[in-house]
Amino acid sequence: MSESFYMTTQEVAELFEVSEQTVLNWRKKKPSFPSPAIKSCPNKYRRSDIVTYQQTSCE
């Protein structure tokens, strides 16, 4: 499997075709948006959480 288990904020932004700042805003303003699994620099999100959010959200 070539995909990583985690995604950075940049990768999440690219997936949704938005800026990294938009992803950070979603974390603050959308309770349903996944929190980072690893809070570091850069933050890392579980790919499965992001894919689930993408499939269930109406963005």
N, C-alpha and C positions, 0 to 999 in steps of 0.2 A: 504494500500500500504506500503510495507516494505522498499522500496527504498527511500532514502533521495532526496530532491529536489536539493541538492548541493553535489559536490564531491571534496575531497581534492586532492592536487597534487599527493599524494601517491596513491589514488584510481584511478586517471586517468592513472598513470604509470602502475598500475597493469592491468587495462583494456587493454592497448595497449601492455603489456608485455615488457616494457622498463623501464629504470631507471627514477627516479625523475629528475635528471639532464637533461635527454633527453627532458622531458616535458618542463622544463624551457628554453632549447635551442629552442624548437619549438616556444615558445611564442615570442622569439626574432627574429627568422629567417623566420617564416612562417606567413605571414600576414593573412592567412585564419584561423589560429589556434585561438580558442576562448580565449579571455582575461578573467581573473578571475572576477566573478560577485562581489565577496567580497575580497578585498585585505587586508589580515590580516595574522596572523600566526596560522594556515596554510591558504594559499589562498584557496578560494572555487569557483569552477566553476559550472555553471548551468548544471545539468545532461543532459537536453535537448540539450544544445549547443554542448556538447561533443558527444552525440549520433549522432546528425546531422553531425558533423565533421567526425566521424567515418564512417558513411554511404556514405559520399560524397568524402572522400579522398582516395587516392591510396597508402596508407602506406603499 
